[in-house]
């Protein structure tokens, strides 16, 4: 599965990200912002679609763990840390 990216600069990002999460309940995402990048499972309370603050960051999403982590590492220059609450 390809890696999909959502960013707050896109006015449709919130809706598209929420839709992706509903369609991929077993998916993973990397939430990245100025403080770093963290790997989460869809449904983690840190990335709840109702939380508007989440969308100030960029999300890289995929159902394929290895593809997502590899993509994030290539794009960000370092691997994401794992969320201690959902992974």
N, C-alpha and C positions, 0 to 999 in steps of 0.2 A: 504494500500500500504506500502511495506517495506521502511525503510530508506536506502538510498544509500549513500555511502561515496566516495569522490574523494579527493586525496591528491597529492601535487606537486611531491612527491617522486616517484609516478607512472608515467612512461613516456607516458602513454596513457591517463592520467587524463584530459588534456585540451580537447582533441577530445571527450572523453567519457562524460565529463561534458557538452560540447556544444550540443552534441546529446541528452542528457537527457533533457536539457532545451527546445530544439526544440520539443521533444516528449511530454513534460509536460508543456505547456504554462501557465497553471493555478497553477503550482507547487510552492512550497516554499523551501527555503534553509536557513541553518544557515552557515554563513561564520565565521570561527573561526581562530584566529591567536594569537600571543602573547599579543595583546592589549585587547582581549576579544572575545565575540561571539555576532553576530547580526543576527536576523531573517529578511529575505527579501522575496519578491515575485520574481518569474522568470520575467525577463524584467526590474528589477530595474537598473537604470544607474550605481549603485555601483558595479554590478556584471556582466556587459556586457561581453559576451564571447570573444570579441575582445581585452579586456584589460588583457594583460599578467600578470600584477601585481596581479590580482585577484587570480591567481593560485599559489601564494606563500603561500596561506592559505589552510585550509581544508574546504571542503564543505560537509555538511550533507543535503540530499535532500529528499523530500517526497511530495506527494499531500495531505497528511493527517496532518493537523496542530497539533492536539493533540499528535499524534504519534511522529512527528518530535520534538516538544518542549520537550516531555517527554524523548525521546532518548537523545537529546542534554543535558538536565539537568542531566540525569544519567551519561552520558559519561564525561561531562565537570565539573560537580559538582555545577553548577548554571544555572538558566534559561538564555536564550539569551535575549538581549535587542531587541526591535522592531525598525526597520528602520523608521525614521520619514518621509522619502520621498515616501515609497511604501506601508506602512501599517498604 
